[in-house]
């Protein structure tokens, strides 16, 4: 079964016509990755909106949820996992605390420090949003077989790995 030409095929053909002196092969992969990223952003936004969350809220809550019971991390650990500044994290924790989704507790190992803990309401919210997100992501991948998804995941891992190693 042959897949019909897509928008990227049309873009590549136009560039090949206009600039035959250039190798436009990277467009065939990376333009599709870029377009897929836009679809994924829309799906994520819809899943989070459905559960009254913004994407940054989901990032913080999911970092806490992945930590396992009792679902707590230091602000520094949250900064590392979400790739934001400490000032930004302070603001985010303040806002999530005001919404009752996390709480600040004294750090038992450091009297000057705090621990951020997911509340029961926060756990329910992030669990529901995550389930909704997975449903939407499954829909995005529905045209691929399990073997194709595994192969694509391996190829993307290989492509992304050098960038992750630099961070």
C-alpha positions in Angstrom: 0.0 0.0 0.0 1.4 3.3 -1.0 0.8 6.5 1.0 -0.4 9.4 -1.1 1.9 12.5 -1.3 1.6 14.9 1.7 2.3 18.6 2.2 6.0 17.9 2.8 6.3 16.0 -0.5 4.9 19.1 -2.2 7.3 21.4 -0.3 10.3 19.2 -1.2 9.3 19.1 -4.8 9.0 22.8 -5.0 12.4 23.3 -3.4 14.0 20.8 -5.7 12.5 22.6 -8.7 13.6 26.1 -7.4 17.0 25.0 -5.9 18.2 21.9 -7.7 21.7 22.8 -6.5 20.8 21.9 -2.9 20.2 18.6 -1.3 16.8 19.0 0.4 16.6 15.5 1.8 16.7 16.6 5.4 13.3 18.3 4.8 11.8 14.9 4.1 12.4 13.8 7.7 12.6 17.0 9.8 9.7 18.9 8.2 7.5 15.9 9.1 8.9 15.8 12.6 8.1 19.5 12.9 4.6 19.0 11.6 4.1 16.1 13.9 5.3 18.2 16.9 2.6 20.8 16.1 -0.1 18.1 16.1 1.3 16.7 19.3 1.3 20.2 20.9 -2.3 20.5 20.0 -3.2 17.1 21.4 -1.3 17.8 24.6 -3.0 21.2 25.0 -6.4 19.6 24.5 -5.7 16.9 27.0 -4.5 19.3 29.6 -7.3 21.8 29.0 -9.8 19.0 29.4 -8.4 18.5 32.9 -8.0 22.2 33.8 -4.2 22.2 33.5 -1.6 24.2 31.6 1.3 22.3 30.1 3.8 23.7 32.7 1.4 22.5 35.5 1.3 19.1 34.0 5.2 19.1 33.8 5.6 19.8 37.5 2.7 17.6 38.7 3.9 14.7 36.6 7.5 15.0 37.9 6.1 14.7 41.4 3.9 11.8 40.4 6.8 9.9 38.8 8.8 10.3 42.0 6.5 7.7 43.6 4.9 7.8 47.0 5.0 10.1 48.9 5.2 12.1 45.6 7.6 14.7 46.7 10.8 16.4 45.4 12.9 19.3 46.4 12.5 22.5 44.4 16.0 21.8 43.0 15.0 18.4 41.8 11.9 19.9 40.1 14.1 22.5 38.4 16.4 19.8 37.0 13.5 17.7 35.8 11.5 20.5 34.2 14.4 22.6 32.8 13.3 25.9 34.2 15.1 28.4 36.5 14.7 28.3 40.3 12.8 31.7 40.2 10.4 30.2 37.6 9.9 27.1 39.8 9.2 29.2 42.9 6.5 31.0 41.0 5.1 27.7 39.7 5.0 26.0 43.1 3.3 29.1 44.5 0.6 28.9 41.8 0.1 25.2 42.2 0.0 25.6 46.0 -2.7 28.2 45.6 -4.7 25.7 43.5 -4.4 23.0 46.2 -2.5 20.7 43.8 0.8 20.7 45.8 2.0 21.6 49.2 5.2 22.9 50.7 6.6 21.0 53.6 9.8 21.5 55.7 12.6 19.3 54.5 13.3 16.9 57.4 17.0 16.7 56.3 17.6 20.4 56.0 15.8 22.9 58.3 16.3 25.7 55.8 14.9 23.7 52.9 11.4 22.7 51.7 9.9 19.7 50.0 7.2 20.0 47.4 4.5 17.3 47.8 1.7 16.4 45.4 -1.7 16.6 47.2 -4.4 14.0 46.6 -6.2 16.5 44.4 -3.0 17.0 42.4 -2.5 13.3 42.1 -6.0 12.7 40.7 -5.6 15.6 38.3 -2.3 14.5 36.9 -3.4 10.9 36.7 -6.5 11.9 34.7 -4.6 14.3 32.5 -2.0 11.6 31.8 -4.6 9.0 30.8 -6.2 11.6 28.5 -2.8 12.5 27.0 -2.1 8.8 26.3 -5.4 8.4 24.5 -4.6 11.4 22.2 -1.1 10.2 21.6 -2.3 6.7 20.8 -4.7 8.3 18.2 -1.7 10.1 16.6 0.1 6.8 16.2 -2.9 4.8 15.1 -1.8 4.4 11.5 1.4 2.6 12.6 1.7 -1.1 13.6 3.3 -2.0 16.9 6.5 -3.0 15.1 6.5 0.3 13.2 6.1 2.3 16.4 9.0 0.4 18.0 11.2 1.0 15.0 10.3 4.7 14.9 11.0 5.0 18.6 14.4 3.4 18.1 15.3 5.7 15.2 14.2 8.8 17.1 16.2 7.7 20.2 19.3 7.4 18.0 18.6 10.8 16.5 17.9 12.6 19.8 20.5 10.8 21.9 23.5 13.1 21.0 21.5 16.2 21.9 20.4 14.8 25.2 24.0 13.9 26.0 25.0 17.5 25.6 22.5 18.8 28.2 
